Amino acid sequence: MSSAAPRVVVAGLGDSGLLTATHLARHVDVVGISAKPELVSGQELGLRLARPDDWARDNRVAFERYRRLDGVRRLHGSLTGVDLDAREVTVRLADDNVVVEPYDVLVVSTGVTNGFWRTGRLQSRDQIDADVRERHETLAAAGSVLVVGGGAAAVSAAANLRIRWPDKRVGLYYPGPRVVPSHHPRASARVAAELGHLGVGLHPDHRAVVPDGFACDEITHQPVRWSTGQPAAEADAVLWAIGRVRPNTDWLPATLLDERGFVDVGPTLQTRARPEVFAIGDVAATDPLRSSARNRADRLLAGNIRAHLAGRPLERYRATRSRWGSVLGVQRDGLLFFAADGRTVRIPAWLLDRVLLPLVVRRGYYGGVRRASRSGTLEASARGQNR
């Protein structure tokens, strides 16, 4: 490398990649590559479907609004390959030009695909607008919705559809005895109680028969059949959130991947094959829950990259045994927060709006987020649909 400052290429600017880039921007030359022209979080599926204007406030944010990204050169495109020996990645830009970006350190944070709400597909702002609006309008028009799956995305969707449209019949069908099985049993029981209170129909021990070739990334309308023997169920709309996760790693060589296609990393978040290649988030095989996406590993990763470049010892990432955080999302009266040990804390809306979001999240985590400079077409559309 001829550049005076080391160059770090961050491949993927979702939640984890973006935070990693913000921590590094003041210390090294950072290039961020994203298939989206802005942050489009895969979190809070229920809010995205039921109240897309509220969801967009903190989950769809233009990169230009992040103060700490000012020094990061950003490319809007799809990664098509990497030359590990030459230390270069190849990117097909949104205008169809192809560029090659050299690196001293590569961070893989390209995430996973597990539904229309979380995909590595190259999209423009207009395409994102249309995609979010279409799903919202489809479910708004449905008199009944069948949600397949028992994880956080499925639970969030079922709960928020009932909250937004109390007259809509919503059923949640999940394969095991309890919802959100990756959370502590106490959290699972509390979530089930909340769903029951909202009027969501709970149907445990239903394992769906997935049609051949179906990627579970569309809202369907056909009856759902069960391999567990129950009669077929039907609704006006069927939302599939069964956790069929596919890592966005087609551009990487097999030497960096485990048997399922996730990036094979050690405790320092370095790949086992190449110490100058790191990974973070849902794409990184850190532990069975791939929990570096939710445990503030971005700050540890940034510190480890600087240590690697300086020849210093690196720190180890320690995963949690259970998932934690919000499941149902921010509501009008606040938020239910589930700790890793299953304890539940209700955070009132005033504390979220006046302290946690502006000071802890936007200023503390992200280092400052500017006010939106444009009124979103999606927000105007959603308000028209919601009234």
Secondary structure, DSSP 8 states (H G I E B T S, - for coil): ---SS-EEEEE--SHHHHHHHHHHTTTSEEEEEESSSEEE----HHHHHH-HHHHHHHHEEEGGGBGGGTT-EEEEEEEEEEETTTTEEEEEETTS-EEEEE-SEEEE---EE-BTTB------HHHHHHHHHHHHHHHHH-SEEEEE--SHHHHHHHHHHHHH-TTSEEEEE-SSSSSSTTB-HHHHHHHHHHHHHHT-EEE-S--B---TT--S-S-B-S-B-BTTS---B--SEEEE-----EES-TTS-GGGB-TTSSB-B-TTSBBSS-TTEEE-STTB-SSTT-GGGTTTHHHHHHHHHHHHHHT---------SSB-EESS--BTTEEEEE-TTS-EEEEEHHHIIIIIIIIIIIIIITS-B---SS--HHHHHHHHHH-
